[in-house]
Amino acid sequence: MPLYRDFSDHNATILLWKYDEPEELDAEKLLEEENFEKVKDYHPVKLKEILLVRKILQTVLPGYKILYDGRIPYLEPRDFEISITHSFPYAALAIAKENIGIDIEPFNDKIARIQHKFLNENESKFIEKGREVPYLTVIWSVKESLYKIHHSKYWSLKKHYEVKPFRLDFPYNILCRVHDENVSDLFKARVEFFENYCFTIVD
């Protein structure tokens, strides 16, 4: 059983799985026919991530499918909202009655090179010196989770997605916001750390 962690709460079922070498991931059995064409050129590692998500779904809601509206996944039948994330060897699926966004990110020094793409001035002010990489990773991951709930091709992670001040030592109930001239929606994020990864949940 590749279940690694269960992050479920009263709002959602949230399962994180870790790939196990002997595990069978048969695309013919796991993948929806509607997605065969979509994944035919996927890298083998990416395909494993996709199939892991399907295995999670089968354990929770057998008979349901994950289909796509463009790049956005949805459940068929559409009885629940879902969010998907993966970073091999991990894959996770969230299933909820209301919108939910999840994201998994490894801690990597390279994130400092792209901070100008997603970090705004207010966020840079509460980052503790010497802990830049974990702070940047959490901020990026929270914004990725937010994007899965509240996305638009016209929005940027830097300008329209905001993470309010938080401390790494207590990464719960982090306030975050999506906003433009017409919208300002507030959410709460929860962050979990394990091994060399952070996992964020926004609902």
Backbone as CSV, one residue per row, in Angstrom:
resi,resn,N_x,N_y,N_z,CA_x,CA_y,CA_z,C_x,C_y,C_z
1,MET,0.856,-1.198,0.000,0.000,0.000,0.000,0.890,1.245,0.000
2,PRO,0.815,2.069,-1.032,1.717,3.219,-1.117,1.201,4.471,-0.408
3,LEU,0.157,4.371,0.411,-0.307,5.539,1.143,0.811,6.023,2.056
4,TYR,1.191,7.281,1.901,2.282,7.841,2.689,1.764,8.682,3.852
5,ARG,0.823,9.583,3.562,0.222,10.388,4.618,-1.238,10.653,4.281
6,ASP,-2.053,10.746,5.313,-3.458,11.095,5.173,-3.664,12.463,5.808
7,PHE,-3.943,13.467,4.992,-4.128,14.832,5.483,-5.614,15.208,5.538
8,SER,-6.492,14.225,5.510,-7.933,14.482,5.481,-8.393,15.235,6.729
9,ASP,-9.429,16.059,6.555,-10.055,16.735,7.682,-11.562,16.750,7.435
10,HIS,-12.287,17.569,8.188,-13.745,17.570,8.056,-14.206,18.168,6.728
11,ASN,-13.304,18.858,6.032,-13.675,19.474,4.759,-13.394,18.594,3.546
12,ALA,-12.389,17.721,3.657,-11.946,17.017,2.454,-11.206,15.731,2.779
13,THR,-11.205,14.815,1.809,-10.324,13.651,1.835,-9.075,14.031,1.044
14,ILE,-7.919,13.965,1.711,-6.662,14.395,1.083,-5.616,13.317,1.341
15,LEU,-5.250,12.595,0.286,-4.343,11.462,0.424,-3.073,11.686,-0.389
16,LEU,-1.945,11.422,0.262,-0.640,11.529,-0.379,-0.036,10.140,-0.487
17,TRP,0.305,9.731,-1.704,0.889,8.414,-1.936,2.321,8.548,-2.406
18,LYS,3.107,7.537,-2.106,4.502,7.478,-2.554,4.688,6.224,-3.401
19,TYR,5.284,6.399,-4.567,5.485,5.280,-5.486,6.400,4.229,-4.875
20,ASP,5.997,2.983,-5.055,6.763,1.844,-4.568,7.177,1.021,-5.787
21,GLU,8.449,0.711,-5.918,8.969,0.050,-7.122,8.169,-1.186,-7.558
22,PRO,7.802,-2.096,-6.624,7.062,-3.285,-7.074,5.624,-3.003,-7.497
23,GLU,5.170,-1.767,-7.257,3.773,-1.434,-7.509,3.439,-1.470,-9.000
24,GLU,2.319,-2.069,-9.320,1.876,-2.145,-10.715,1.045,-0.912,-11.065
25,LEU,1.478,-0.226,-12.111,0.733,0.929,-12.616,0.407,0.664,-14.084
26,ASP,-0.714,0.035,-14.318,-1.113,-0.384,-15.648,-2.038,0.668,-16.259
27,ALA,-1.537,1.371,-17.276,-2.335,2.432,-17.905,-3.630,1.900,-18.492
28,GLU,-3.606,0.674,-19.009,-4.812,0.100,-19.604,-5.922,-0.068,-18.569
29,LYS,-5.529,-0.337,-17.324,-6.511,-0.543,-16.255,-6.877,0.755,-15.533
30,LEU,-5.917,1.670,-15.421,-6.107,2.837,-14.563,-6.551,4.093,-15.313
31,LEU,-6.070,4.265,-16.532,-6.307,5.522,-17.229,-7.628,5.509,-17.986
32,GLU,-8.317,6.634,-17.957,-9.569,6.787,-18.683,-9.289,6.782,-20.195
33,GLU,-10.151,6.157,-20.954,-9.978,6.123,-22.411,-9.894,7.535,-22.991
34,GLU,-10.641,8.449,-22.389,-10.666,9.828,-22.890,-9.285,10.499,-22.796
35,ASN,-8.398,9.953,-21.953,-7.092,10.583,-21.735,-5.933,9.872,-22.428
36,PHE,-6.223,8.792,-23.161,-5.139,8.054,-23.826,-4.327,8.965,-24.755
37,GLU,-5.034,9.749,-25.558,-4.344,10.621,-26.517,-3.544,11.710,-25.796
38,LYS,-4.095,12.201,-24.695,-3.468,13.281,-23.939,-2.094,12.878,-23.397
39,VAL,-1.944,11.628,-22.975,-0.718,11.211,-22.285,0.243,10.420,-23.168
40,LYS,-0.068,10.245,-24.450,0.714,9.322,-25.279,2.182,9.731,-25.410
41,ASP,2.493,11.007,-25.271,3.878,11.465,-25.392,4.482,11.872,-24.048
42,TYR,3.798,11.530,-22.953,4.308,11.892,-21.625,5.599,11.146,-21.322
43,HIS,6.478,11.803,-20.578,7.673,11.142,-20.041,7.209,10.030,-19.101
44,PRO,7.933,8.887,-19.058,7.502,7.771,-18.196,7.282,8.160,-16.734
45,VAL,8.085,9.074,-16.211,7.914,9.493,-14.813,6.611,10.270,-14.647
46,LYS,6.329,11.169,-15.578,5.076,11.933,-15.502,3.875,11.004,-15.616
47,LEU,3.979,10.000,-16.481,2.881,9.047,-16.626,2.652,8.289,-15.322
48,LYS,3.725,7.916,-14.631,3.575,7.241,-13.335,2.833,8.135,-12.350
49,GLU,3.153,9.426,-12.344,2.459,10.355,-11.444,0.957,10.378,-11.745
50,ILE,0.625,10.451,-13.024,-0.778,10.477,-13.438,-1.497,9.203,-13.003
51,LEU,-0.834,8.073,-13.175,-1.451,6.791,-12.832,-1.571,6.613,-11.316
52,LEU,-0.610,7.135,-10.572,-0.710,7.087,-9.105,-1.964,7.807,-8.628
53,VAL,-2.244,8.957,-9.230,-3.446,9.711,-8.862,-4.698,8.877,-9.131
54,ARG,-4.698,8.140,-10.254,-5.849,7.277,-10.561,-5.994,6.150,-9.550
55,LYS,-4.878,5.623,-9.060,-4.962,4.572,-8.040,-5.568,5.114,-6.752
56,ILE,-5.177,6.333,-6.412,-5.776,6.954,-5.222,-7.284,7.068,-5.414
57,LEU,-7.696,7.563,-6.578,-9.124,7.745,-6.845,-9.876,6.426,-6.744
58,GLN,-9.301,5.364,-7.273,-9.972,4.064,-7.241,-10.203,3.570,-5.820
59,THR,-9.314,3.913,-4.902,-9.494,3.468,-3.512,-10.587,4.253,-2.802
60,VAL,-10.820,5.487,-3.258,-11.791,6.360,-2.580,-13.141,6.361,-3.288
61,LEU,-13.105,6.528,-4.609,-14.338,6.617,-5.401,-14.223,5.730,-6.635
62,PRO,-14.294,4.421,-6.467,-14.215,3.543,-7.629,-15.363,3.832,-8.600
63,GLY,-15.047,3.797,-9.882,-16.063,4.080,-10.883,-16.079,5.519,-11.353
64,TYR,-15.371,6.407,-10.666,-15.282,7.805,-11.084,-14.104,7.987,-12.033
65,LYS,-14.162,9.056,-12.826,-13.094,9.378,-13.765,-12.542,10.772,-13.475
66,ILE,-11.280,10.972,-13.849,-10.704,12.312,-13.872,-10.579,12.719,-15.331
67,LEU,-11.303,13.753,-15.711,-11.254,14.288,-17.064,-10.723,15.726,-17.006
68,TYR,-10.588,16.362,-18.165,-9.962,17.682,-18.209,-10.772,18.655,-19.053
69,ASP,-10.859,19.868,-18.539,-11.371,20.993,-19.295,-10.158,21.861,-19.622
70,GLY,-9.572,21.657,-20.784,-8.268,22.260,-21.053,-7.229,21.575,-20.175
71,ARG,-6.615,22.333,-19.293,-5.633,21.766,-18.352,-6.222,21.540,-16.965
72,ILE,-7.495,21.887,-16.792,-8.116,21.823,-15.470,-8.788,20.467,-15.268
73,PRO,-8.353,19.688,-14.254,-8.982,18.389,-14.022,-10.318,18.530,-13.298
74,TYR,-11.234,17.635,-13.625,-12.495,17.580,-12.887,-12.944,16.133,-12.786
75,LEU,-13.849,15.899,-11.843,-14.340,14.559,-11.576,-15.607,14.304,-12.386
76,GLU,-15.715,13.093,-12.903,-16.926,12.678,-13.616,-17.417,11.364,-13.014
77,PRO,-18.637,11.292,-12.455,-19.637,12.360,-12.329,-19.131,13.525,-11.456
78,ARG,-19.719,14.682,-11.651,-19.232,15.901,-10.991,-19.892,16.081,-9.627
79,ASP,-19.763,15.069,-8.793,-20.350,15.117,-7.454,-19.465,15.862,-6.457
80,PHE,-18.167,15.958,-6.762,-17.210,16.564,-5.847,-16.230,17.440,-6.623
81,GLU,-15.560,18.324,-5.874,-14.440,19.087,-6.430,-13.156,18.305,-6.152
82,ILE,-12.169,18.447,-7.035,-10.896,17.762,-6.818,-9.727,18.704,-7.064
83,SER,-8.587,18.318,-6.504,-7.322,18.968,-6.820,-6.251,17.890,-6.844
84,ILE,-5.305,18.051,-7.756,-4.259,17.049,-7.981,-2.898,17.722,-7.885
85,THR,-1.922,17.015,-7.324,-0.544,17.489,-7.363,0.388,16.297,-7.349
86,HIS,1.555,16.454,-7.937,2.536,15.372,-7.909,3.952,15.918,-8.088
87,SER,4.874,15.259,-7.461,6.305,15.513,-7.609,6.961,14.176,-7.304
88,PHE,7.304,13.451,-8.346,7.748,12.064,-8.198,8.835,11.939,-7.137
89,PRO,8.691,10.947,-6.233,7.798,9.785,-6.259,6.443,9.992,-5.560
90,TYR,6.037,11.246,-5.325,4.790,11.505,-4.611,3.684,11.964,-5.554
91,ALA,2.463,11.620,-5.190,1.272,12.125,-5.880,0.170,12.249,-4.839
92,ALA,-0.671,13.263,-5.012,-1.736,13.482,-4.031,-3.028,13.874,-4.730
93,LEU,-4.129,13.533,-4.066,-5.461,13.851,-4.566,-6.307,14.368,-3.412
94,ALA,-6.997,15.479,-3.656,-7.948,16.023,-2.685,-9.346,15.960,-3.280
95,ILE,-10.299,15.508,-2.480,-11.697,15.398,-2.905,-12.550,16.106,-1.858
96,ALA,-13.372,17.060,-2.314,-14.144,17.858,-1.363,-15.459,18.294,-1.983
97,LYS,-16.381,18.727,-1.148,-17.654,19.263,-1.629,-17.482,20.685,-2.169
98,GLU,-16.512,21.411,-1.611,-16.249,22.783,-2.033,-14.893,22.845,-2.737
99,ASN,-14.608,23.990,-3.366,-13.336,24.155,-4.054,-12.158,23.939,-3.108
100,ILE,-11.123,23.292,-3.617,-9.931,23.022,-2.830,-8.726,23.025,-3.762
101,GLY,-7.586,23.459,-3.253,-6.352,23.435,-4.029,-5.237,22.849,-3.201
102,ILE,-4.460,21.935,-3.777,-3.311,21.358,-3.077,-2.084,21.451,-3.986
103,ASP,-0.903,21.474,-3.343,0.339,21.530,-4.109,1.460,20.928,-3.267
104,ILE,2.367,20.232,-3.944,3.550,19.683,-3.295,4.781,20.255,-3.988
105,GLU,5.758,20.690,-3.201,6.977,21.277,-3.756,8.188,20.801,-2.952
106,PRO,9.270,20.420,-3.649,10.519,20.111,-2.942,11.228,21.408,-2.553
107,PHE,11.963,21.375,-1.463,12.797,22.525,-1.108,14.047,22.480,-1.976
108,ASN,14.266,23.570,-2.713,15.382,23.610,-3.655,15.910,25.040,-3.735
109,ASP,17.220,25.193,-3.614,17.824,26.532,-3.641,17.515,27.295,-4.920
110,LYS,17.198,26.587,-5.998,16.951,27.232,-7.284,15.750,28.173,-7.256
111,ILE,14.890,28.002,-6.258,13.692,28.849,-6.210,14.053,30.325,-6.054
112,ALA,15.218,30.597,-5.445,15.644,31.984,-5.257,15.839,32.693,-6.594
113,ARG,16.154,31.922,-7.646,16.410,32.515,-8.955,15.137,33.005,-9.635
114,ILE,13.998,32.459,-9.241,12.739,32.841,-9.917,11.809,33.634,-9.003
115,GLN,12.299,34.041,-7.834,11.409,34.730,-6.887,10.825,36.003,-7.482
116,HIS,11.542,36.643,-8.405,11.033,37.879,-9.019,9.754,37.641,-9.814
117,LYS,9.471,36.374,-10.144,8.288,36.053,-10.930,7.027,35.914,-10.091
118,PHE,7.187,35.654,-8.780,5.996,35.400,-7.971,5.956,36.144,-6.644
119,LEU,7.075,36.704,-6.189,7.140,37.332,-4.864,6.866,38.819,-4.981
120,ASN,5.884,39.317,-4.197,5.649,40.753,-4.208,6.359,41.428,-3.037
121,GLU,6.336,42.733,-3.040,7.124,43.506,-2.066,6.694,43.225,-0.629
122,ASN,5.396,43.141,-0.381,4.923,42.893,0.983,5.365,41.530,1.490
123,GLU,5.378,40.533,0.627,5.787,39.186,1.027,7.274,39.134,1.352
124,SER,8.060,39.897,0.623,9.512,39.878,0.869,9.869,40.429,2.245
125,LYS,8.978,41.230,2.830,9.279,41.886,4.107,9.247,40.943,5.300
126,PHE,8.470,39.840,5.231,8.377,38.976,6.412,9.233,37.705,6.301
127,ILE,10.016,37.593,5.251,10.904,36.434,5.108,12.105,36.588,6.040
128,GLU,12.339,35.578,6.872,13.434,35.630,7.829,14.776,35.389,7.135
129,LYS,15.759,36.178,7.493,17.094,36.039,6.918,17.672,34.670,7.260
130,GLY,18.245,34.021,6.291,18.809,32.691,6.487,17.815,31.565,6.260
131,ARG,16.535,31.921,6.091,15.491,30.914,5.853,14.712,31.233,4.572
132,GLU,15.413,31.860,3.645,14.755,32.318,2.427,14.147,31.169,1.615
133,VAL,14.893,30.081,1.452,14.405,28.985,0.601,13.106,28.381,1.124
134,PRO,13.011,28.017,2.408,11.719,27.480,2.855,10.580,28.486,2.783
135,TYR,10.850,29.752,3.092,9.783,30.751,2.971,9.325,30.901,1.523
136,LEU,10.268,31.017,0.614,9.921,31.163,-0.802,9.150,29.949,-1.313
137,THR,9.563,28.770,-0.873,8.894,27.548,-1.311,7.453,27.506,-0.831
138,VAL,7.231,27.874,0.417,5.863,27.890,0.947,5.014,28.919,0.211
139,ILE,5.546,30.103,-0.007,4.787,31.148,-0.704,4.432,30.688,-2.113
140,TRP,5.401,30.122,-2.818,5.141,29.604,-4.171,4.065,28.525,-4.141
141,SER,4.176,27.608,-3.192,3.246,26.489,-3.118,1.834,26.950,-2.757
142,VAL,1.724,27.881,-1.832,0.407,28.421,-1.486,-0.231,29.081,-2.715
143,LYS,0.557,29.822,-3.456,0.013,30.484,-4.647,-0.389,29.474,-5.722
144,GLU,0.379,28.402,-5.860,0.002,27.345,-6.795,-1.330,26.710,-6.386
145,SER,-1.501,26.477,-5.083,-2.770,25.918,-4.592,-3.917,26.894,-4.819
146,LEU,-3.662,28.166,-4.572,-4.676,29.200,-4.812,-5.081,29.233,-6.280
147,TYR,-4.087,29.121,-7.152,-4.354,29.174,-8.589,-5.296,28.048,-9.016
148,LYS,-5.171,26.898,-8.355,-6.019,25.760,-8.733,-7.480,25.987,-8.336
149,ILE,-7.691,26.849,-7.362,-9.062,27.210,-6.969,-9.580,28.366,-7.813
150,HIS,-8.705,29.324,-8.057,-9.110,30.626,-8.563,-8.140,31.021,-9.668
151,HIS,-8.369,30.532,-10.881,-7.376,30.734,-11.929,-7.911,31.596,-13.074
152,SER,-6.987,32.259,-13.722,-7.306,33.040,-14.907,-6.022,33.236,-15.702
153,LYS,-6.108,33.134,-17.002,-4.917,33.330,-17.838,-4.469,34.788,-17.825
154,TYR,-5.301,35.670,-17.280,-4.954,37.085,-17.241,-4.253,37.472,-15.931
155,TRP,-4.188,36.582,-14.978,-3.615,36.908,-13.682,-2.178,36.432,-13.572
156,SER,-1.404,37.104,-12.733,-0.029,36.674,-12.464,0.097,36.321,-10.995
157,LEU,0.981,35.359,-10.689,1.187,34.951,-9.296,1.743,36.104,-8.469
158,LYS,2.464,37.005,-9.105,3.071,38.120,-8.377,2.063,39.224,-8.069
159,LYS,1.219,39.566,-9.048,0.333,40.715,-8.903,-1.011,40.381,-8.277
160,HIS,-1.532,39.188,-8.539,-2.925,38.908,-8.183,-3.114,37.835,-7.112
161,TYR,-2.019,37.226,-6.677,-2.075,36.215,-5.613,-1.177,36.688,-4.476
162,GLU,-1.748,36.762,-3.290,-1.029,37.349,-2.161,-1.051,36.400,-0.961
163,VAL,0.120,36.251,-0.326,0.228,35.472,0.911,0.533,36.438,2.045
164,LYS,-0.310,36.410,3.062,-0.126,37.302,4.202,1.004,36.794,5.102
165,PRO,1.548,37.647,5.975,2.675,37.233,6.826,2.369,35.983,7.652
166,PHE,3.369,35.115,7.762,3.263,33.897,8.563,4.650,33.533,9.075
167,ARG,4.687,32.573,9.993,5.966,32.076,10.502,6.089,30.592,10.151
168,LEU,7.271,30.197,9.755,7.510,28.801,9.388,7.246,27.849,10.545
169,ASP,7.423,28.337,11.754,7.263,27.477,12.933,5.806,27.124,13.211
170,PHE,4.887,27.858,12.601,3.462,27.548,12.778,2.739,27.851,11.470
171,PRO,2.895,26.972,10.475,2.358,27.267,9.134,0.903,26.831,8.942
172,TYR,0.029,27.293,9.823,-1.389,26.924,9.737,-2.238,28.180,9.677
173,ASN,-3.397,28.052,9.036,-4.311,29.187,8.905,-3.619,30.415,8.322
174,ILE,-2.760,30.174,7.336,-2.090,31.276,6.652,-3.116,31.959,5.743
175,LEU,-3.300,33.244,5.944,-4.241,33.980,5.105,-3.621,34.234,3.735
176,CYS,-4.430,34.063,2.706,-3.964,34.316,1.347,-5.130,34.865,0.540
177,ARG,-4.806,35.570,-0.527,-5.851,36.327,-1.223,-5.630,36.288,-2.730
178,VAL,-6.755,36.253,-3.461,-6.754,36.444,-4.907,-7.490,37.754,-5.171
179,HIS,-6.893,38.633,-5.983,-7.534,39.937,-6.155,-7.178,40.570,-7.494
180,ASP,-8.094,41.360,-7.987,-7.852,42.268,-9.103,-8.776,43.464,-8.906
181,GLU,-9.056,44.193,-9.975,-9.900,45.386,-9.830,-11.327,45.046,-9.392
182,ASN,-11.768,43.818,-9.681,-13.159,43.452,-9.412,-13.331,42.370,-8.352
183,VAL,-12.255,41.693,-7.987,-12.344,40.528,-7.103,-11.375,40.678,-5.950
184,SER,-11.805,40.253,-4.760,-10.892,40.139,-3.627,-11.423,39.012,-2.740
185,ASP,-10.882,37.820,-2.926,-11.351,36.635,-2.201,-10.274,36.140,-1.254
186,LEU,-10.660,35.965,-0.002,-9.721,35.565,1.044,-9.850,34.070,1.324
187,PHE,-8.720,33.405,1.523,-8.679,31.973,1.817,-7.705,31.721,2.962
188,LYS,-7.739,30.488,3.467,-6.765,30.058,4.474,-5.989,28.862,3.943
189,ALA,-4.700,28.855,4.215,-3.829,27.770,3.778,-3.248,27.040,4.983
190,ARG,-3.031,25.755,4.783,-2.368,24.916,5.779,-1.157,24.300,5.100
191,VAL,-0.027,24.308,5.778,1.206,23.780,5.200,1.738,22.660,6.071
192,GLU,2.122,21.564,5.444,2.719,20.427,6.145,4.111,20.182,5.564
193,PHE,5.057,19.823,6.432,6.416,19.526,5.995,6.715,18.048,6.216
194,PHE,7.396,17.427,5.259,7.861,16.052,5.421,9.061,15.856,4.504
195,GLU,10.019,15.055,4.980,11.246,14.826,4.223,11.760,16.174,3.707
196,ASN,11.940,16.307,2.382,12.440,17.577,1.841,11.354,18.284,1.032
197,TYR,10.108,18.161,1.499,8.971,18.714,0.748,8.081,19.561,1.640
198,CYS,7.346,20.453,0.994,6.215,21.100,1.670,4.961,20.785,0.882
199,PHE,3.868,20.662,1.603,2.571,20.286,1.029,1.577,21.318,1.506
200,THR,0.900,21.980,0.580,-0.041,23.023,0.973,-1.463,22.670,0.584
201,ILE,-2.378,23.093,1.441,-3.811,22.862,1.250,-4.511,24.203,1.409
202,VAL,-5.266,24.594,0.398,-6.040,25.834,0.475,-7.501,25.504,0.207
203,ASP,-8.367,25.923,1.141,-9.805,25.696,0.923,-10.610,26.793,1.584
